[in-house]
């Protein structure tokens, strides 16, 4: 039997567009099954809307509608009050993969890859064959597009476009998709995602109209977190291949100017030191640097001591904002928030926000399960899937919660009416896949999460200790109250006072409050005064 000739093999080699790749491998984007697929469509649309509002410094108002319109088919519509988009930018923003405004920007944002919303549009046309309907309110005009993605060329295909004048100064954008899916109300579901999103973004107003139920989540605060600033990449996070490419693309005229202008924390003086250490002429043009010189420069950058990158590229919540949202949702007995100082992994700034909520409505939410509820977030966005494969989960399991008064089996969650909230903020979240549901297990990230959890755990331990003490004192007070009649008779006989008067005074003393430390001694002293 003859094999295929090299020429025949060569004839079959062709370029594959990124859109065609994702069409064939849609599971990489989170479209693995009907339930997760419907969830992912909503998530990508809402994430897009919130990012747009935050970019324009507008308090977000998001409307989400999910309606059953046919056998396993749903109409999903997401509207926002963001700035809208110019009509000439809409086709490429929604119809071409790996096109976006955030991929090269070193600042915290929800989207970065230029994939998410295009994946939802691709999934819609793949499962129902219908185009996406996009409406942008921009400069007193309503621009309406119907578009699809040309998969073979990774290009937008505009099916129809219209524009009409509007009298009001409206702004915002809406996207409507018809997709195949399966709807659920609980667990890894759209309503749960929206409620958790609101927890981490308590300045957002969310209106939800679902197939079965709807709700409206009002903002807890009317103040946005600080706007993250864009920074330059830090030398410690740039690998050799990228460094060589940067040398060829820079507008700087000298190597010294390239180092000080293209990287954060590299001053002109530091740039001179790097060049000296690498034995490279600082006045040489970057484009004339040889591969060997580039390698020496890269090694010198990694070895020289530099300040950590700036942290104003991150946008943490205020502690009281997060605490208020948790109180409103779970009505806990105790809540504490810990915001760690920023740190760095691979030259990328990151910060960890941790919160613990204990007791209250949490018992009801657990539905008989004793394990703590873990809420994972990345840049204020909930992660509902792939929990067991995430750095946050590993960090929670590695904490010894028994040190803080909670029961725990080795390598598991604590057994308590407890919500554990962990939010990782970074200019570049190291997701394990394009589906963006689990964070890679970098040691620096796990360490910071554990330190935040341990600090919050110590505060919880203090609360639990006081709670136990109050319960013990209350039980002692109950015992005292049970024997109050006998004690009253004894005191009345001893003092010659009226029995009813003695009973009343003793009950007043018991009801004055919980028995604090030394309460018995005070009670005895007051009885002596009666005597």
Secondary structure as UniProt FT lines:
FT   HELIX           6..11
FT   HELIX           18..24
FT   HELIX           26..29
FT   HELIX           34..55
FT   TURN            56..57
FT   STRAND          61..70
FT   TURN            71..72
FT   STRAND          73..80
FT   HELIX           87..95
FT   TURN            97..98
FT   TURN            103..104
FT   HELIX           116..127
FT   STRAND          132..138
FT   TURN            139..140
FT   STRAND          141..150
FT   TURN            151..154
FT   STRAND          155..165
FT   STRAND          172..180
FT   HELIX           190..200
FT   TURN            202..203
FT   STRAND          205..209
FT   STRAND          214..217
FT   STRAND          233..234
FT   HELIX           235..237
FT   HELIX           240..249
FT   HELIX           255..262
FT   STRAND          263..264
FT   HELIX           268..278
FT   TURN            282..283
FT   HELIX           286..288
FT   HELIX           291..303
FT   TURN            312..313
FT   HELIX           319..330
FT   STRAND          334..339
FT   STRAND          343..345
FT   TURN            346..347
FT   STRAND          348..358
FT   TURN            360..361
FT   HELIX           362..366
FT   TURN            367..368
FT   STRAND          373..378
FT   TURN            379..380
FT   STRAND          381..383
FT   HELIX           387..389
FT   HELIX           391..398
FT   HELIX           401..404
FT   TURN            410..411
FT   STRAND          418..426
FT   TURN            434..435
FT   HELIX           443..482
FT   HELIX           484..495
FT   HELIX           499..511
FT   TURN            517..518
FT   HELIX           519..530
//
